[in-house]
């Protein structure tokens, strides 16, 4: 895994920075609201605009990449993140930040949708090692985003935005210099392909389940900093713990759970644990200690879900895996777009307990949707045998298939 050309390391480093954007703003949500006189629901729109544009953009990233090539798509996405993160840091109103976060989401979609196939295409030493490297970059980015946000946010709430702009500018140069031209996919896709893929009942069920699960996920991510009411550094550390648990669970625990109980039962179990975690947060919202512990522990079931549901998406429908991924992402990011604003409004107008209760209820509905749709899911494999009889982790199975279709 470690013996890769410089092109792979350049893209992997850019992946780390890109995935930082998911939790980067958590520690500075309250300071932004205080300085710009914005309510929690208004501040939470930073997530809503980012996720909404990312989801819609997923419908066209494949089309763009198949026409202009992966390298230009990567560079275009990185350049957009540089521009819009810098503009967000220069903003004077909450509306401006929300708008610039939308542009950031477009750039991130273009980059992330192309990065994995690019890493595998430029790698040496086998697909599995390259995919593990990508998974490691994802985990490091998710874990360190809140930590970096807390460190830079302690100087100014504008710090994390400018920090991302500088790091992404370095990534642009690295990718431009070290990454050679990557061949375009053999078949050009259209924005209608993902909608056609959603006609498959199994894929639609998994996508709707992910949408409902994302309601709980982004309630935790975007709303918790307000009732948690800790300093910037403390919030950064709490969400760093969450990201670390998510990364370790995704890579280490998910394959074991999948081998033990299977893909669908594993997803149902992880979703149930996450719903219980949110329910505890709803009951004991007034306790900072309980909220902090529950946020960190939530990373475990979230890591399990992320890995296992990815495999389900990649294997459940008889369509190209890149198309299935685009369709799934479009639907699930709808939950990520709605949940932050909804949680803020419910917390303001009703009670700080209510957003977590609604998040737990949404996740439980997702459990019911998936359980009721099992007959449409086909026979998702419990495990896959590699050459020589070695087992391949579910994340590697799923993403290897994705790469095979995208390259």
C-alpha positions as CSV (number, residue, x, y, z in Angstrom):
1,X,0.0,0.0,0.0
2,X,2.8,2.4,0.9
3,X,4.9,1.9,-2.3
4,X,2.9,4.1,-4.6
5,X,4.0,6.7,-7.2
6,X,3.9,10.4,-6.3
7,X,0.7,10.9,-8.3
8,X,-1.2,8.6,-5.9
9,X,0.1,10.4,-2.9
10,X,-0.8,13.7,-4.3
11,X,-4.4,12.7,-4.9
12,X,-4.6,10.9,-1.5
13,X,-3.4,14.0,0.3
14,X,-6.0,16.1,-1.5
15,X,-8.6,13.5,-0.4
16,X,-7.6,14.1,3.2
17,X,-8.2,17.8,2.8
18,X,-11.4,17.3,0.9
19,X,-12.9,15.0,3.6
20,X,-11.9,17.5,6.3
21,X,-14.7,19.8,5.0
22,X,-17.3,17.5,6.4
23,X,-16.7,18.3,10.0
24,X,-14.4,21.4,9.7
25,X,-17.1,23.9,10.6
26,X,-18.4,22.1,13.7
27,X,-16.2,23.9,16.2
28,X,-17.0,27.3,14.7
29,X,-20.8,27.1,14.3
30,X,-21.5,28.9,17.6
31,X,-18.9,31.6,17.1
32,X,-20.2,32.3,13.6
33,X,-23.7,32.6,15.0
34,X,-22.6,34.9,17.8
35,X,-20.4,37.2,15.6
36,X,-22.9,37.4,12.7
37,X,-26.0,37.5,14.9
38,X,-27.4,34.3,13.3
39,X,-29.7,31.7,14.8
40,X,-28.8,28.0,15.0
41,X,-31.1,27.2,12.1
42,X,-29.4,29.9,10.0
43,X,-25.9,28.7,10.8
44,X,-26.9,25.1,10.1
45,X,-27.6,26.2,6.5
46,X,-23.8,25.9,6.0
47,X,-24.4,22.2,6.0
48,X,-27.7,22.4,4.0
49,X,-26.3,24.3,1.1
50,X,-23.1,22.2,1.0
51,X,-24.9,18.9,1.0
52,X,-27.7,19.9,-1.3
53,X,-25.4,21.0,-4.0
54,X,-23.1,18.0,-3.5
55,X,-26.1,15.7,-4.0
56,X,-27.3,17.3,-7.1
57,X,-23.8,17.6,-8.6
58,X,-23.4,13.9,-8.2
59,X,-25.8,13.4,-11.1
60,X,-23.5,15.2,-13.5
61,X,-20.0,14.4,-12.2
62,X,-19.8,11.2,-14.2
63,X,-20.9,13.0,-17.3
64,X,-18.3,15.8,-16.9
65,X,-15.5,13.4,-16.1
66,X,-16.3,11.2,-19.1
67,X,-16.1,14.2,-21.4
68,X,-13.2,16.3,-20.1
69,X,-11.2,13.6,-18.4
70,X,-10.6,12.7,-14.7
71,X,-7.5,14.9,-14.3
72,X,-9.3,18.1,-15.5
73,X,-12.3,17.1,-13.3
74,X,-10.1,16.8,-10.3
75,X,-8.3,20.1,-10.9
76,X,-11.6,21.9,-11.6
77,X,-13.1,20.6,-8.3
78,X,-10.1,21.5,-6.3
79,X,-10.0,25.0,-7.8
80,X,-13.6,25.6,-6.9
81,X,-13.0,24.6,-3.3
82,X,-10.0,27.0,-3.1
83,X,-12.1,29.9,-4.5
84,X,-15.3,29.3,-2.5
85,X,-13.6,28.4,0.8
86,X,-11.6,31.7,0.6
87,X,-14.7,33.6,-0.2
88,X,-16.5,32.1,2.7
89,X,-13.7,33.2,5.0
90,X,-14.0,36.7,3.6
91,X,-17.8,36.9,4.1
92,X,-19.6,39.4,6.3
93,X,-23.0,37.8,6.5
94,X,-24.4,34.4,7.2
95,X,-26.1,34.4,3.8
96,X,-22.8,34.9,2.0
97,X,-21.2,32.0,3.8
98,X,-24.1,29.7,3.1
99,X,-23.9,30.7,-0.6
100,X,-20.2,30.1,-0.8
101,X,-20.5,26.8,1.0
102,X,-22.8,25.7,-1.9
103,X,-20.0,26.5,-4.4
104,X,-17.6,24.5,-2.1
105,X,-20.0,21.6,-2.3
106,X,-19.9,21.6,-6.1
107,X,-16.1,21.5,-6.1
108,X,-16.0,18.8,-3.5
109,X,-18.5,16.6,-5.6
110,X,-16.4,16.9,-8.7
111,X,-13.3,16.0,-6.8
112,X,-14.5,13.1,-4.6
113,X,-16.5,11.4,-7.4
114,X,-13.3,11.2,-9.4
115,X,-10.6,10.7,-6.8
116,X,-11.0,7.0,-6.1
117,X,-10.9,5.9,-9.7
118,X,-7.9,8.1,-10.3
119,X,-6.0,6.7,-7.3
120,X,-6.5,3.1,-8.5
121,X,-5.7,4.0,-12.1
122,X,-2.3,5.6,-11.1
123,X,-1.4,3.1,-8.4
124,X,1.1,0.2,-8.3
125,X,1.0,-3.0,-6.4
126,X,-2.7,-3.9,-6.8
127,X,-6.1,-2.4,-6.5
128,X,-6.7,-3.5,-2.9
129,X,-3.7,-1.5,-1.5
130,X,-4.8,1.6,-3.4
131,X,-8.3,1.3,-2.0
132,X,-7.1,0.9,1.5
133,X,-5.0,4.0,1.0
134,X,-8.1,5.9,-0.1
135,X,-10.0,4.6,2.9
136,X,-7.2,5.7,5.1
137,X,-7.3,9.2,3.6
138,X,-11.1,9.3,4.1
139,X,-10.7,8.4,7.8
140,X,-7.9,10.8,8.5
141,X,-9.8,13.6,6.8
142,X,-13.0,13.0,8.7
143,X,-11.2,12.7,12.0
144,X,-8.9,15.7,11.6
145,X,-11.4,18.1,10.1
146,X,-13.0,19.0,13.5
147,X,-9.6,19.2,15.1
148,X,-8.2,21.6,12.5
149,X,-11.4,23.6,12.7
150,X,-11.0,23.9,16.5
151,X,-7.3,24.9,16.3
152,X,-7.8,27.5,13.5
153,X,-11.2,28.6,14.9
154,X,-9.5,29.5,18.2
155,X,-7.8,32.3,16.3
156,X,-10.8,33.3,14.3
157,X,-13.9,31.7,12.9
158,X,-12.5,32.7,9.5
159,X,-9.4,30.6,10.1
160,X,-10.7,27.2,9.0
161,X,-12.0,28.6,5.7
162,X,-8.7,30.2,4.8
163,X,-6.8,27.2,6.0
164,X,-8.7,24.9,3.6
165,X,-8.1,27.4,0.7
166,X,-4.4,27.3,1.3
167,X,-4.2,23.5,1.7
168,X,-6.3,23.0,-1.4
169,X,-4.2,25.4,-3.4
170,X,-1.2,23.2,-2.6
171,X,-3.2,20.2,-3.6
172,X,-4.0,21.8,-7.0
173,X,-0.3,22.3,-7.7
174,X,0.6,18.7,-6.5
175,X,-2.1,17.1,-8.7
176,X,-1.2,19.2,-11.7
177,X,2.5,18.4,-11.5
178,X,2.5,14.8,-10.4
179,X,-0.7,13.3,-11.9
180,X,-0.4,12.3,-15.6
181,X,-3.3,12.4,-17.9
182,X,-5.9,9.7,-17.0
183,X,-7.8,8.0,-19.9
184,X,-11.5,8.9,-20.1
185,X,-14.1,6.2,-19.4
186,X,-15.0,4.0,-22.4
187,X,-18.7,5.0,-22.2
188,X,-20.0,8.5,-21.6
189,X,-22.8,8.7,-19.1
190,X,-25.8,11.1,-18.9
191,X,-27.5,12.8,-16.0
192,X,-30.6,10.6,-16.6
193,X,-28.8,7.3,-15.9
194,X,-29.0,7.6,-12.1
195,X,-32.8,8.1,-12.3
196,X,-33.1,5.0,-14.4
197,X,-31.1,3.1,-11.9
198,X,-33.5,4.1,-9.1
199,X,-36.2,2.0,-10.8
200,X,-34.6,-1.0,-9.1
201,X,-36.5,-1.5,-5.9
202,X,-33.5,-2.7,-4.0
203,X,-31.3,0.3,-4.9
204,X,-34.2,2.6,-4.1
205,X,-34.7,1.0,-0.7
206,X,-31.1,1.3,0.3
207,X,-31.0,4.9,-0.9
208,X,-34.1,5.9,1.1
209,X,-32.7,4.1,4.1
210,X,-29.5,6.2,3.7
211,X,-31.6,9.4,3.4
212,X,-33.3,8.7,6.7
213,X,-30.1,7.7,8.4
214,X,-28.5,10.9,7.2
215,X,-31.2,12.8,9.0
216,X,-29.8,11.4,12.2
217,X,-26.2,11.7,11.1
218,X,-26.4,15.4,10.2
219,X,-28.6,16.2,13.2
220,X,-25.7,15.0,15.3
221,X,-23.1,16.7,13.2
222,X,-24.7,20.1,12.7
223,X,-26.9,20.6,15.7
224,X,-25.0,19.1,18.7
225,X,-22.4,21.9,19.0
226,X,-25.3,24.3,20.1
227,X,-26.6,22.3,23.2
228,X,-23.1,21.0,23.8
229,X,-22.1,24.6,24.5
230,X,-18.4,24.0,24.9
231,X,-15.4,26.1,23.8
232,X,-14.0,25.9,20.2
233,X,-11.1,23.6,21.2
234,X,-13.3,21.3,23.3
235,X,-15.8,20.9,20.5
236,X,-13.0,20.1,18.1
237,X,-11.7,17.4,20.4
238,X,-15.1,15.8,20.9
239,X,-15.7,15.6,17.2
240,X,-12.1,14.4,16.6
241,X,-13.0,11.5,18.9
242,X,-16.1,10.9,16.9
243,X,-14.2,10.9,13.6
244,X,-11.5,8.6,14.9
245,X,-14.1,6.1,16.1
246,X,-15.9,6.3,12.7
247,X,-12.6,5.7,10.8
248,X,-11.5,2.8,12.9
249,X,-15.0,1.2,13.0
250,X,-15.3,1.5,9.2
251,X,-12.0,-0.2,8.5
252,X,-11.6,-2.7,11.4
253,X,-15.0,-3.6,12.8
254,X,-17.3,-3.5,9.7
255,X,-15.6,-6.5,7.9
256,X,-15.8,-8.6,11.1
257,X,-19.5,-7.7,11.6
258,X,-20.3,-8.5,8.0
259,X,-18.6,-11.9,8.1
260,X,-20.4,-12.6,11.4
261,X,-24.0,-11.7,10.5
262,X,-24.1,-10.6,6.9
263,X,-24.5,-7.2,5.2
264,X,-28.2,-6.4,5.7
265,X,-28.4,-7.7,9.3
266,X,-25.2,-5.7,10.0
267,X,-26.7,-2.5,8.6
268,X,-29.9,-3.1,10.7
269,X,-27.9,-3.6,13.9
270,X,-25.7,-0.6,13.3
271,X,-28.7,1.6,12.6
272,X,-30.4,0.4,15.7
273,X,-27.4,1.2,17.8
274,X,-27.2,4.7,16.3
275,X,-31.0,5.3,17.0
276,X,-30.4,4.3,20.6
277,X,-27.5,6.7,20.9
278,X,-29.6,9.6,19.5
279,X,-32.5,8.6,21.9
280,X,-30.1,8.9,24.9
281,X,-29.1,12.3,23.6
282,X,-32.7,13.4,23.3
283,X,-33.4,12.3,26.9
284,X,-30.3,13.8,28.5
285,X,-29.7,16.9,26.3
286,X,-29.0,19.0,29.3
287,X,-25.9,17.0,30.3
288,X,-22.7,18.2,28.5
289,X,-20.9,15.0,29.5
290,X,-23.6,12.7,28.1
291,X,-23.7,14.6,24.8
292,X,-19.9,14.5,24.5
293,X,-19.7,10.8,25.2
294,X,-22.7,10.0,22.9
295,X,-21.1,12.0,20.0
296,X,-17.8,10.0,20.3
297,X,-19.6,6.7,20.6
298,X,-21.8,7.4,17.6
299,X,-18.8,7.1,15.4
300,X,-18.8,3.3,15.9
301,X,-22.2,2.5,14.4
302,X,-21.8,5.3,11.8
303,X,-18.5,3.7,10.6
304,X,-20.3,0.3,10.4
305,X,-23.2,1.8,8.4
306,X,-20.9,3.7,6.0
307,X,-18.9,0.6,5.0
308,X,-21.8,-2.0,4.9
309,X,-24.3,0.2,3.1
310,X,-21.6,1.1,0.5
311,X,-21.3,-2.6,-0.3
312,X,-25.1,-2.9,-0.6
313,X,-25.3,0.0,-3.0
314,X,-22.5,-1.3,-5.2
315,X,-23.9,-4.9,-5.5
316,X,-27.7,-4.7,-5.1
317,X,-28.7,-3.5,-8.6
318,X,-27.8,-4.8,-12.1
319,X,-26.5,-1.4,-13.2
320,X,-23.0,0.1,-13.6
321,X,-21.6,0.7,-10.2
322,X,-20.7,4.3,-10.9
323,X,-24.3,5.0,-11.9
324,X,-25.6,3.3,-8.8
325,X,-23.3,5.3,-6.6
326,X,-24.5,8.6,-8.3
327,X,-28.2,7.6,-7.8
328,X,-27.6,6.6,-4.2
329,X,-25.6,9.8,-3.4
330,X,-28.3,12.0,-4.9
331,X,-31.0,10.5,-2.7
332,X,-29.1,10.2,0.5
333,X,-27.7,13.7,0.5
334,X,-31.3,15.0,0.6
335,X,-31.3,13.9,4.2
336,X,-28.0,15.7,4.8
337,X,-29.5,18.9,3.2
338,X,-32.7,18.9,5.2
339,X,-31.6,17.7,8.7
340,X,-29.3,20.6,9.7
341,X,-31.9,23.3,9.1
342,X,-34.7,21.2,10.5
343,X,-32.8,20.4,13.7
344,X,-32.0,24.1,14.2
345,X,-35.7,25.1,13.7
346,X,-37.0,22.4,16.0
347,X,-34.5,23.3,18.7
348,X,-35.4,27.0,18.5
349,X,-39.2,26.7,18.4
350,X,-39.8,23.6,20.5
351,X,-37.0,22.2,22.7
352,X,-33.4,21.3,22.4
353,X,-34.4,17.7,23.0
354,X,-36.7,17.5,20.0
355,X,-34.0,17.4,17.2
356,X,-32.3,14.3,18.6
357,X,-35.7,12.6,19.1
358,X,-36.6,13.3,15.5
359,X,-33.2,12.1,14.3
360,X,-33.7,8.8,16.3
361,X,-37.2,8.4,14.8
362,X,-35.9,8.9,11.3
363,X,-33.1,6.3,11.7
364,X,-35.7,3.8,13.1
365,X,-37.9,4.4,10.1
366,X,-34.8,3.7,8.0
367,X,-34.5,0.3,9.8
368,X,-38.1,-0.5,8.9
369,X,-37.7,0.5,5.3
370,X,-34.7,-1.7,4.9
371,X,-36.2,-4.6,6.8
372,X,-39.4,-4.4,4.7
373,X,-37.5,-4.4,1.5
374,X,-35.3,-7.4,2.0
375,X,-36.9,-9.4,-0.7
376,X,-35.7,-6.8,-3.2
377,X,-32.1,-6.8,-2.0
378,X,-31.2,-10.2,-3.6
379,X,-28.4,-12.2,-2.2
380,X,-25.9,-9.7,-1.0
381,X,-22.7,-11.8,-0.4
382,X,-21.6,-12.3,3.2
383,X,-18.0,-12.3,2.1
384,X,-15.9,-12.6,-1.0
385,X,-13.0,-14.8,-1.6
386,X,-9.8,-13.3,-2.9
387,X,-7.3,-15.3,-4.9
388,X,-5.8,-18.0,-2.6
389,X,-8.9,-18.1,-0.4
390,X,-8.2,-14.8,1.5
391,X,-11.3,-12.8,2.4
392,X,-11.7,-9.3,1.0
393,X,-13.3,-6.7,3.3
394,X,-16.7,-5.4,2.2
395,X,-15.3,-1.9,1.6
396,X,-12.7,-3.3,-0.7
397,X,-15.3,-5.4,-2.6
398,X,-17.6,-2.5,-3.1
399,X,-15.1,0.1,-4.1
400,X,-13.1,-2.3,-6.3
401,X,-16.3,-2.9,-8.3
402,X,-16.9,0.9,-8.4
403,X,-13.4,1.5,-9.8
404,X,-13.8,-1.3,-12.3
405,X,-16.9,0.4,-13.7
406,X,-15.5,3.9,-13.6
407,X,-12.1,3.2,-15.1
